[in-house]
Amino acid sequence: MVHEQVSDPTEGIDVLAGIGLYRSRGFVEIGPYPESESPDEYKPHWVFMERTLT
């Protein structure tokens, strides 16, 4: 299969609004988790978050 077009799934999404939504739902920022498969050079630019389930 040959793909003629590749799209960024986050295109057009307000990232800061998304982060605010997560924060409003109890998520907090954390450091990159060890299981992350993202390249190390990207990690400083990404936001990792978690929420304790109760």
N, C-alpha and C positions, 0 to 999 in steps of 0.2 A: 504494500500500500504506500502510495506517495502522497504526502500532504503538500498542498500548494499554498496554504496559509496557516500561520501560527498566531494565536491571539493570547494576550496576557489576560488571565481571568480576573485580575484586579483592576483592569483598565476602567477608568471612570468611577471607581469607588473612592470615597473620601476616607483615606486610611485613618486620619486623626479622629474622625467621627466614629469609625469602627472601634478604635481603641477606647474611646470614651464610652461607647456602649458596653464593651466588656467590663470596664472599670465600674460602671453603674450597676452591673450584675454581680459585683463582688470579686472580680478577678484582680490579681495584683501582678506587677511585673516581677519576673525572676531572671536569673542568669540563664544562658543557654543550657539546656539539659543534655547530658552525655549521649542519650539515644538519638539526638538530632543528627540527621544525615546531611544537613546543610554544610557547605564548605566553610571552614574556619574564617576565611576572609569576609564572608557575608554576615556572620553572626553579630558583629558590632552594629550593623545597620538594621537588624531585625528585632522585633519585640517578642519576647517569650513571656507568656502569662500562665497563671494557674489559679484555680479556685478550690478551696476545701469544700468537699461535699458533706453536708450535715443533715 
